[in-house]
Amino acid sequence: MPEHRQGIILFFTTSAALRAERHLSGAGFKTKLVPTPRELSSDCGFALRFMVAAETSATAEEVEKLLTRSGIEFDAVHFPYPK
């Protein structure tokens, strides 16, 4: 069984990706800015990969709520990714 589950967030702007990285890192997520995967569509060349412990019950909706409450605009949250 994997130790972590990972997801990826797509953004419209680089500044939103940077803000999300700071915010999610501060909330305890492991994060890394990565190039947007070719199979996913985005207006921004950067995406944010995040990882959570496999035993947590985190959902895409919870990640979306964290971003929305912080005023961070995003295109999509793919979690888990890859499926």
C-alpha positions in Angstrom: 0.0 0.0 0.0 1.4 3.4 -0.9 2.6 5.7 1.9 1.2 8.8 0.1 -1.5 9.9 -2.3 -0.7 12.7 -4.7 -2.8 15.2 -6.6 -2.2 18.0 -8.9 -3.7 21.5 -9.1 -4.0 23.5 -12.3 -4.0 27.3 -12.3 -4.8 30.2 -14.7 -1.7 32.2 -13.5 1.7 31.6 -12.2 1.1 33.9 -9.2 -1.9 31.8 -8.1 0.3 28.7 -8.3 3.0 30.3 -6.1 0.4 31.5 -3.6 -1.2 28.0 -3.4 2.2 26.5 -2.9 2.8 28.7 0.1 -0.7 28.2 1.5 -0.8 24.4 1.2 2.7 24.0 2.5 1.7 26.1 5.5 -1.3 23.8 6.0 0.9 20.7 6.2 0.9 19.4 2.6 4.0 18.4 0.8 4.1 20.5 -2.3 6.2 21.0 -5.5 5.7 23.3 -8.5 5.9 21.2 -11.7 5.3 21.8 -15.4 1.6 21.2 -16.3 1.3 17.7 -17.6 0.6 17.6 -21.3 -2.5 15.4 -20.9 -4.1 18.1 -18.7 -5.3 21.4 -19.9 -4.4 24.7 -18.3 -3.7 28.3 -19.2 -0.6 28.4 -16.9 2.6 26.4 -17.5 2.9 25.5 -13.9 0.9 23.1 -11.8 1.2 22.3 -8.1 1.8 18.7 -7.1 0.8 17.8 -3.5 1.0 14.7 -1.4 -0.9 13.6 1.7 -0.4 10.5 3.8 -2.3 7.5 2.4 -4.2 7.0 5.7 -5.8 10.5 5.6 -9.3 11.0 4.3 -8.5 14.2 2.3 -10.6 14.7 -0.8 -10.4 17.0 -3.8 -13.3 19.0 -2.4 -11.4 19.7 0.8 -8.4 20.9 -1.2 -10.7 23.1 -3.3 -12.3 24.6 -0.2 -8.8 25.4 1.3 -7.9 27.3 -1.9 -11.2 29.1 -2.3 -11.2 30.2 1.4 -7.8 31.7 0.7 -9.0 33.5 -2.4 -6.7 31.5 -4.7 -8.1 31.0 -8.2 -7.5 27.6 -9.7 -8.5 25.7 -12.9 -8.9 22.2 -11.5 -7.9 19.8 -8.8 -7.1 16.3 -9.9 -6.9 14.0 -6.8 -5.8 11.4 -6.7 -3.5 11.9 -9.7 -2.6 9.8 -11.6 -5.8 7.8 -11.1 
